[in-house]
């Protein structure tokens, strides 16, 4: 647009742009009502009159007085490309790219990781940045919230066990099953093709409390045998034989109760199948590995606890002397 000619002829850029949009795209000045139905009436040029490039010299636009002025008198045509709509966020131009996730593809978390790696590798031009919105943003916030919930859950479990056993070392033996359960949950999700969504995260949080039951049953009975004068090695063997049946019974009962959730018997419950899969996978792995890893860890941790306690007593005795 030529500003001098526009001021002389009384034409504004906003009015000219709006008029051209109405001529090409049309406008809906009225509504036609028939038998309770409403139909938008769109008014625009005929198809053979919408080619502004060919008919530029014949297009007329109104000025402030309502008189028609040739568009060619106030503007010069330039053939270029530009977005139809310019969106802004935080006073900066922005575009939003949306897509759907393939049914058997990666989840939102995996796609976000790949995008972050790709942008970091290729590098973005100066002044260009990216951020996630919509479900991707909600998933990122959800992951942070679930991470904080898991951290607090582990902390509270440790505090409760430390207060019950009156030891700061023994709870580590029981809590050693937590990473084993989480690994089993992730492996079950991978085998079944489930994604790490809200329900599977909830299942992992639930595992923090459920998986420790086997370790508590085994370690608590071992401590009772040791307090009665039995050797640590013999106490571990006796506890393993005695507590094997209760551990298997409780685990099988839990898996049987969670199985309908993992199967998804109807359309509404199928979105929660990932939670059941994560719970079952974590229970199986924690149960099998509890009977092997926890006794071994208990023997080493108890030796360390006794050694540190004796060392503290000797040091305290030397200081008093």
N, C-alpha and C positions, 0 to 999 in steps of 0.2 A: 504494500500500500504506500502511496505517496501522501505523506501527512499534509503537505501544503495544499494539494488539490482537494484532499478530503475536507480540510477546514474551509476552503473556498466554496465547495459545493455542498457543505453541510452534511457530510456522510461520516458516520462513526464506524470504527473497525468492528465493534461488538454487534451493531445492527447489521452490518454487511455480512458478517459471518453467520449470524442467526438466519438471515434471509436466504443465504446460499444453502444452509443445512435444511431449511424448510422446503426449498425448491427440489432438492435431490432426495432427501430422506423422507420428507413429508411432515405434516403436522396433523393433530387430531383436535380440531376446534369444536366439535360437537359429537353427540352420542345419539344413535338411532335406537329407539326402544320399540320392540315388537313382541307382544304376548309375554310380557314379563322378562324378556331377554334384552340385554344391552349390547350394542355393536359400536365399536369405535369407528368414526368416519375419518379416514386419512385423506388429506388433500396434498397432492404433489404434482410435478410435471409429468407429462407423458414420457414413456420410455425413450422415445427418439429425441426428447428435448433435455435429457439429463446429462448429456455429454458436455461438460463445461469446457473441456479442452478444445473441442471442435466449435462450440457455439459461444466462446468466451466474449467475442465482440458484440454479441446480440443480447447478452444477459443484462437485465435491468434490476437495480436495487433502489429502495426508497431512501430519501434523505430526511432530515429533521422536519421539513415542511410537508412531507408526504409526496413530494414530486419524485418521479422516476429518473434515475441517473444511470448512464451506462457504466458497467463495472470496469470496462477497459479505460475509462477516463480517470479512474482513481487507483487502479492497480495494474500490475504487470504480471502475467502468468509465468510461473516457474514450476517445472515438473520435478517433483521430489517425493520422498516417502516420509511419513510421520505417523505416530500412533493416533488411533481414533480417539482415545481417552487418555489423559495424563493423570495418573494417581499420585498422590503425595502422602508421605509419612514422615513426621518430624521435619517438616519444611523441605524435604528432599524428594525428588522424583523417585518413584518406586514402581515395580512391576511384581505381580504375584504369579507364580507358577504352581499349578496344582496337578495332582495325578492320583490315580488309584493304585493300590498295592495288589499285585497278582495274588490269586488265591493260594498258590503254593510257592510264592516267592518269599523274600526276606521281610521281616517285620519293619516297623517304623524305626526302631533303634538301629538296625543294621543298615538301612538306607541312609540315615543321618550320619552314621560313621563313614560310609563310603563318600558321601557328599563332602564332609569335612576334609577327608583325605584328598579328594580330587581338587577342591578349591585351594588347599594348602600347597599341593604339588604344582598346579598350573599357575597359581598366583592371580589375584584379581587386579584390574587396572586401578590406578590411583584415584581415590575418591569414591570407589565402589565397594560396598559391603553387602552382607547378606545376613538374614535372620530367619528363624522359623516362626510360622504363625499357624493358627488353627489346631488341628489334631497333633501336628508335629511339635508345636510349642507346648501343648498340654502334656504330651508324652514326656518331653524333656523335664518339665516341672514335676511330673509324676515320678520320674526316675529319681530325681533329687529328694523328693519327699520320702519315697520308699527306702532310699539309702539311709536317710536320717532315722527312719523308723527302725530299720534293721540294726543300725549302730546302737540306738537306745535300747532295743530289745536285748542285744548281747550284753550291754552294760548292766541292765537290770537283772538278767539271769545270773551274771557273775556275782553281783552284790548279794542276791538272795542265797546262792550256793555258798558264798564265802561266810555269810552270817550263820547258816545252818551247820556247816562243817567246821566253823571256827578256824578256818585256814585260808590263806591267800593263794596256796599252791594247788590244793586238791581240786578246786573247781576247774582248773585247766584240763584235768583228766576227763571230766565229764563233758566239757565244752569242746573237746577235740572232735566230737562227732558232728558238730555243726558244719564245718566245711565238707565233710564226707556226705552229709545229707544234701547240701546245696549242689554239689557236683552231680549227685544222682538225679536231682530234679532237672538240672540243665541237660543231662544226657537223655533223660526220658522225653523232654520237650524236643530235643534234636531227632530222636528216633521216630517219634510220632509226627513230626513235621509241624508242631505247634509253635507259635510265636511267643515271645516274652511280652505279654500284654499285662493289663491291670490285674486280671484274675490270676495269672501265673505268678505275678509278684506277690499278691496276697497269699498264695499258697506257700511261697518261699518264706514269707514272714511267719506263717503258721508253723512251718517246719522248725523254726528256732525253738519253739516250746515243746513240740511233739517229739522231736528226735532225741531230746535229752533224756527222755523217760527210760530208755534202755540202759544208758550209761548210769543213771541214778540207781536203777535196780541192781546193776552189777557191782558198782563201786560201794554202795551202801552196805550190801551184804558182805563184801570183802572186808570192809572196815570193821564190821561186827565180829567176823571171824578172827581178825588180827587182834582186836581188843580182848578176845577170849584166850589169847595166847598162841594162836596158830601162826606158823611162818607165812610170810607174804606169798611165796611161790605156791605153797600148798593151799592157801586161802583163795588165790586166784583160780586154781583148778577146781576147788570145791564150789566156789561161787559160779563158775561157768557151767558146771554140771547141774547145779541146783536151780539156777535162774534161767537156764535155757528155755524151759517150757513156758514160764510166765512171759518171757520176752517174745517168743514166737506167738503165743496166744493173743497178747495185746496187739501185736503188729498185724497179724492176720485179721483180727476183728476190725481194726482201723481201716485196713485196705478194703475189706468187704463193705464197710460203711461208705467209703469214698468212691467205690467202683461205679455206682450209678451216676455220680457227678462226672467222672471221667468218660463214661460212655456217651452221655447226652441223649436221653431217651426221647426228647421232643425238640422242636425247633427253638423254643425259648431257652432251654438248658444247654444247648450246644455251644453257646458263646462262653460258657463257664467250664468247658471240658479241660482247658489248659490248667486250671487250678487243680482239678482232680489228678491230672497226669503228673504235675509237679509234686503233689503230695505223695502219690504212690511211688514214684521214682525215688524220692528222698527217703521214704520209709524203708524201701527195699535195700538201698545202698547203706543207709545208716545201720540197719539191723544186721546185715551180713558183716559189715566192717567193724561194728561195735564188738563182736565176739572175738575179733582178732587184734584190732588196733588198740582198743581201750585197755585190755589187760597188759599189753606190752608197754604202753605209755604209762600206765599206773605203776608198774614196777620201777621204771626209771624215775618218774616224778616222786614217788615215795622215797626212793633212795636219796634223791636230791633234797627232799624236805627234811629227812632225818639228818643228813649231813649238815645242812645249813643250820638246823636247830641245835645240833651238838656244837657246831662252830660258834654260834652265838652265845651258847652257855659258857664255853671255854673263854671266849673273849670277855664276857661279862665278869667271869671269875678272876681273870688276870687284872682287869681294871680295878675291881674291888680290893684285890691283894695289894 
